[in-house]
Amino acid sequence: MKKDRLELTPREIEIVRLLWAELTATEIAAELSISPRTVEAHRWNIARKLGARSTVGIVKYALKAGIIKL
């Protein structure tokens, strides 16, 4: 079941935007001064919250929810 965008934390929304920019976990980690493992944990939590099965699913949701724009 898909959840409302408001259930994503500000950090999770930031991760989604960086995924949209096609950054790798290592690049996102460097940008946010966190470890790549933490980035992966955020990505997993985002996917779980949204019911997404992949990063593509996360990005599709973000587009529909207006978190990111074309």
C-alpha positions, 0 to 999 in steps of 0.5 A: 500500500502506497503511503503519503509523501508526508510520511517520508522524513526530510532526510529521506526526501533529500535521498530521493532527490539525489537518487533522481539526480542519478548519484550512487550511494557512495556519491550521496554519502559524500554529499551528505557526510554519511556512510554509503551503508546509511544511504542504503538503509535510507533507500530500503526504508523509503522503498518499504514505506512506499511499497516500491520494489526498486529505486525506479519505483521510488523515483516513479512515486516521487514524480507522481507525488511532486517530490521531484519534477521533470 
